[in-house]
Each structure stands twice: as C-alpha cells, then as structure tokens.
Amino acid sequence: MSNDAEKFKEKIYNLMIGTFDLEHYPIHESQFVANEYEDGKFCDKAYEEVYNANRRICECLGVDEDKDVELIISNLIDIGKHLSMKMYDYGVFFSSPSIK
C-alpha cells in the first residue's frame, strides 16, 4: 500500500475516533465518516463503561491509577486499531475488480 493510502487510512481512522478538531480545522471526508465516540453512540457508551470499571478497580485497590489496568486498556485500543486497519485493507482488496 502506498504512503498516501496509508495516510488516508489513518485519516479515516482518526475521524472515526474523534481525533480532529473539525470545528476549527474541517476535513472534507468528515461529511462521510462519523465520529463513533460522539455522545450516545456505541463507542461513547462502551468507553464510559470501561472508564467507570477502571475507576472502581482503582478504588478497590486504593490507588488513583493501576498500571496493569492501563496496560490492558491501551492494548485493547491498539488491537482495535490494528483490526480496523486490516479491515480497511481487506475492504480495498475485496472491492478490487481483479479479485472477482
């Protein structure tokens, strides 16, 4: 995959996770790609549950932050990103006329 395609794929992913400040720096693709972390959406609700569970675990442990819990969360986010990127690649591959 070309460097431009990789950058585009990253842009789409970052739009999906709400990384960009679209109010001040609009991006053309944002009219087609939704921020999946907007209030009330699936990722917003799921992340809120993760955050609350993390807080409860830390409270039980008597700490502000637990490095193992943070590691678990961070790695699950990385796994999700990796799978998202691979899914994009497979979508490109399987939508190619040469594969049919």
Number of C-alpha atoms within 10 A of each C-alpha: 6 7 8 9 11 13 11 13 16 14 17 20 18 15 22 18 17 16 12 16 10 12 7 7 8 11 13 9 12 16 8 8 13 14 19 15 18 14 10 10 11 12 16 16 14 13 13 12 12 13 13 12 13 18 17 12 16 15 13 9 11 10 10 10 14 15 8 9 15 12 11 11 16 12 12 12 12 12 12 12 16 12 12 14 17 12 12 15 16 12 11 10 12 12 11 10 7 7 7 6
